[in-house]
Amino acid sequence: MALQVPEREGRGLVPHRGGEYANYISLYICANDDKGYVPERYKKALPKAKIGKSCVRFKKLSDLDAAILSRMIREGAGAPPQA
């Protein structure tokens, strides 16, 4: 399954390459709801990623399960914005 994200202004996958994390790709999902921050829910499902409240860092896309990553992005898109 190929991960496809629509390219819209201000949305989508934005690789961050620089500084301390020059060897990682960073994906920011700034969304939370009454259950907490969306990315934090996927720590066990994406063990090769370093996950914070809104940031998911990984070395290469093939390290992640595309179906789980897609589900996390879709869930983040439907959650209210982070305050």
Secondary structure, DSSP 4 states (H G I P E B T S, - for coil): -------BTTBS------GGGTTSEEEE--BEETTEETGGGGTTT-TTSEE-SSEEEES-GGGS-HHHHHHHHHHHHHSPBP-
